[in-house]
Amino acid sequence: MQEDQENPAPSQPRGILMATEEGFVASAGVRDTIVVHPDGAPALRPLPNGENSSGCCGPNGTEGLNRACPCGARVATLAADCFGPYELHLDPVRTYAFTPQVAEVPAGT
């Protein structure tokens, strides 16, 4: 719950104002998420049946992980509704950055 219920702030710095029956709440999401443009991860897919993707014109990102790898592992949350940010939050527990190794072809082959 937010301390100042008379003057609430968005639940995330670029997010939307969120409330429950008890009042306005602060974000309790995973810290240290990496935020990228949704087009930066084209292989990620929505969960089956639109799970965790409610919103007006797209998922608002308030229901947790809503994007998965082709293998089905849930790895990110897309926030792309018309009244909020347009960004993809990669879960730091389930994702990591790496540089793919390219095999060198021996000279003369």
NUVEX-752563 format. One record per residue (C-alpha): x, y, z; chain. Coordinates in Angstrom, 2 decimals. Each point is the difference from the previous one (the first is absolute). Layout:
<sites>
((X,Y,Z),A),
...
</sites>
This chain:
<sites>
((0.00,0.00,0.00),A),
((1.17,3.53,-0.71),A),
((0.60,2.12,3.07),A),
((-1.77,3.08,-1.40),A),
((-3.45,-1.14,-1.14),A),
((-1.11,3.60,-0.58),A),
((2.79,0.68,-2.52),A),
((0.85,-3.36,-1.65),A),
((2.80,-0.50,-2.53),A),
((0.25,-2.48,-2.89),A),
((0.92,-3.50,1.14),A),
((3.10,0.10,-2.25),A),
((2.00,3.03,-1.21),A),
((-1.48,-0.27,-3.53),A),
((-3.04,-1.98,1.03),A),
((-3.61,0.66,0.76),A),
((-1.77,0.83,3.26),A),
((-1.08,-3.33,1.52),A),
((-2.61,-0.59,2.68),A),
((-1.60,-2.93,1.79),A),
((-3.09,-0.07,2.19),A),
((2.22,1.07,2.92),A),
((1.46,3.04,-1.79),A),
((2.90,1.08,-2.22),A),
((2.93,-2.40,-0.15),A),
((3.72,0.18,-0.83),A),
((1.68,-2.42,-2.38),A),
((1.14,-3.27,1.53),A),
((1.52,-1.36,-3.20),A),
((3.42,-1.51,-0.50),A),
((2.90,2.42,0.48),A),
((2.77,0.38,-2.60),A),
((-2.12,-0.88,-3.01),A),
((1.47,0.92,-3.35),A),
((-2.35,2.18,-2.04),A),
((0.18,-0.18,-3.79),A),
((-2.15,1.05,-2.93),A),
((-2.48,-2.81,-0.77),A),
((1.41,-0.30,-3.53),A),
((3.37,-0.87,1.57),A),
((-1.22,-3.52,0.86),A),
((-2.03,-1.13,-3.01),A),
((0.11,-3.71,0.89),A),
((-2.01,0.46,3.22),A),
((-3.63,-1.01,-0.26),A),
((-3.18,0.73,1.99),A),
((-1.09,-2.64,2.48),A),
((-2.83,-2.32,-1.07),A),
((-3.52,1.44,0.21),A),
((1.33,3.50,0.73),A),
((1.01,-1.00,3.53),A),
((1.27,2.98,2.09),A),
((-0.70,2.35,-2.90),A),
((-3.02,2.03,0.98),A),
((-0.28,3.59,-1.10),A),
((-1.96,2.31,-2.25),A),
((2.03,-0.08,-3.24),A),
((2.78,-2.36,1.07),A),
((1.46,-1.53,3.17),A),
((0.46,2.58,2.76),A),
((2.74,-2.04,1.69),A),
((-1.53,-0.04,3.46),A),
((-0.66,-3.76,0.19),A),
((3.60,-1.24,-0.21),A),
((1.79,-2.03,-2.63),A),
((-1.98,-0.06,-3.24),A),
((2.62,-0.87,-2.66),A),
((1.79,-3.30,-0.56),A),
((2.90,-1.40,-2.02),A),
((-0.86,-2.36,-2.87),A),
((0.67,-2.87,2.45),A),
((-2.82,1.30,2.23),A),
((2.10,1.41,2.87),A),
((-1.54,3.17,1.40),A),
((2.73,2.64,-0.09),A),
((-1.42,3.52,-0.40),A),
((-2.84,2.43,0.59),A),
((-1.26,2.14,-2.86),A),
((-1.59,3.32,0.91),A),
((-1.67,1.29,-3.17),A),
((-3.42,1.37,0.85),A),
((-1.18,3.33,-1.39),A),
((0.16,1.80,3.37),A),
((3.45,-1.10,1.18),A),
((3.57,-0.59,-1.16),A),
((0.95,-2.14,-3.01),A),
((2.82,-2.16,1.32),A),
((1.10,-3.56,0.66),A),
((1.34,-0.94,3.44),A),
((2.34,-3.01,-0.10),A),
((-0.06,-1.97,3.24),A),
((3.56,0.05,1.48),A),
((-0.47,-3.43,1.58),A),
((-0.95,-1.65,-3.31),A),
((2.09,1.94,-2.54),A),
((3.62,1.07,-0.44),A),
((2.14,1.69,-2.62),A),
((2.67,-1.87,-1.92),A),
((2.05,0.28,-3.15),A),
((-0.44,-2.99,-2.31),A),
((3.22,-1.73,-0.96),A),
((0.61,-0.24,-3.73),A),
((1.95,-3.04,-1.14),A),
((3.14,0.91,-1.93),A),
((0.59,-1.80,-3.28),A),
((3.65,-1.04,-0.43),A),
((1.81,1.74,-2.88),A),
((0.15,-1.97,-3.22),A),
((-3.18,-2.01,0.59),A),
</sites>
